[in-house]
Amino acid sequence: MSTSSAGSTWIIGETVPWSAAWSGESAFALGPSTDFPGMTEVSQIERPGVGEPLFAAVHVSRQRRGLAQGLCHVCGAQTRPGDRWMFPVASGGFVTLHDGAVGYGCNVPPMHRMCAFRAAAQCPHLGRLAERPFRSPREEGRLISRTDVVPGMEALAAGHPPGMEIVYSCYRLFSPAFARAVRTRRDAWDHEARARRET
């Protein structure tokens, strides 16, 4: 638990997502990747609860660990197949595969059902979207590294050795079958959003 200078009480897993970064976690380092053997990754100092929560900034190491190990984005505890949920309108995107098929890549760790509904009720971004939690597939998907500089990491990347391939982030790539289910969900959300605007 942490109390801000304004008197707000922050509780990880309740009022702050586990994978959110905090202002006291501003140090980064390069080292061997634990999730992508043979590669170099960016790691971030871990001091959850120190300073103020940075809701718009994901913690680099916790995000990667959450996706690799199936840890809940909200509470940080292990999720199980059958109780993994996501918000595919708010996050992730479609990925064209080598054979031309389209998969779905999710860059946010899974959530327990209860945690997902808590996030939907408390997160301003999700509240604006009015998106309901969506059950993840039972398939694990493939963990894919991202060595492009993700938004918000530009200043950090500028100080890294030129030409070095560095893992900044990762995502889970799901099958074309699940991508079609996500597209159906997004189309339904678009239809509902237009209907809300017209009323």
Order of alpha helices (4+ residues) and beta strands (2+ residues): beta-beta-beta-beta-beta-beta-alpha-beta-beta-beta-alpha-alpha-beta-beta-alpha-beta-beta-alpha
